[in-house]
Amino acid sequence: MFEFIMDSFTQSFPIHTPIQVAWGEMDALQHVNNVVYFRYFETARIDFFHQIGLMEELKRSGIGPILAETRCRFKRPLLFPDSVLVGTRITELSDDRFTMEYQVFSQSQQAVTSIGSADVVVYDFHNNRKATMPLAVRQELEKHLATEPLS
């Protein structure tokens, strides 16, 4: 059963970032504080960007990602001790922006504890304005574009 759940997660989110839940992330209600999920998403987002070479493009050209909006839906409480995998994939892609989707998968619960998304705009940091996505970046993002919505 657990292998099926993990296989499904891995197939839907082929890029995932492992994160250890820290004791200090707990709140007064004895579960991971809601704001921490956004840190998990940020960690996974930056890991994803590194994996596809987007951060190298930023260093080279000054064109890179900037977060426009982010959202989270909490499905179950996450507790210490645990380790999670944050799955990341692309769900929408246009000339100057893309949407990322996340799932936080608890190793101890063998379940998804939250889902989230982020709208990311391509930005020219030298000229302080929105930019067209470089072709090489678009090609890498297309490799991770989800073909099926989550059920």
Summary of the structure (lengths in Angstrom):
residues: 151
radius of gyration: 16.1
end to end distance: 17.9
largest distance: 52.0
contacts: 450
relative contact order: 0.22
helix: 33%
strand: 38%
